Amino acid sequence: MKVKSILVSQPEPQTENSPYFDLAEKYKLKIDFIPFIHVQGVDVAEVRKQKVNLANHTAVILTSRNAVDHYFRIAEEMRFTVPNDMKYFCTSEAIAYYLQKYVVYRKRKIYFGKSTFADLAPLFKKHKDEKYLLPTSDSLKPIIPQTLEESKVEYTRAVLYNTVSSDLSHLAEVKYDILVFFSPSGIKSLFENFSNFEQGDTLIAGFGPTTHKAIEEAGLTVNIKAPHPKYPSMTMALEDHIKEANKK
């Protein structure tokens, strides 16, 4: 079946040179970007119920831009002045640079890994005496507590924001050839919005093993998988399929 339309369950890329736009132009596709989930901040009262005291920590572990935003939001709402000597451990350089929104980057102790949480393990071992705060959403990848426990560091998890399903009722009568998912939360949102969803001849693309597992556990088929040795990105995986499907 030829591919003419794709729904990507994420916000539209802010950069003009996104590979999704190149894909749309090259194969004359309609690609829509509609987030299936969104982030909702936890209020201060709820954070206090978790018995989280920001002042008790000497370092913060940041796994996403959301973690950065909500750490500083809660700090402000709690009237906690983040000390200049606070240490920041980020899973990627991009997240580390995002800190510039809140701190003077060159004057802070900022450490980062290559891209995965496990990359931070050597840094945790080097800074094993810090008291770490881990701002997270209500869902947490198992690799995170596993890495922290193996590194034998003292840490406190603080749930500062939740991942919430978006209202997708406007899509009830809309059909796409391919649906693209990046997290189990996206699949959860799909069924919260459309409890009777049936895949039919719709193709489903999934990024990452946890997403693949969630798709299959929902009784659906993963037709396009990424990352893959041949195509590490979702757009490369999509193009590989579209190239074959659209030449028939």
KAQUI-V284696 format. One record per helix or strand. SS is the DSSP state (2 for helix, 1 for strand). FROM is the first residue (numbers start at 1). LEN is the number of residues. Records with the same first field share a line. If there is no record, write none. Layout:
SS->FROM-LEN, FROM-LEN
This chain:
1->5-4, 30-4, 37-5, 59-4, 87-4, 109-4, 131-6, 154-6, 161-5, 178-4, 203-5, 224-3
2->19-9, 44-6, 54-3, 65-13, 93-9, 105-3, 117-10, 142-9, 169-3, 184-10, 209-9, 234-12
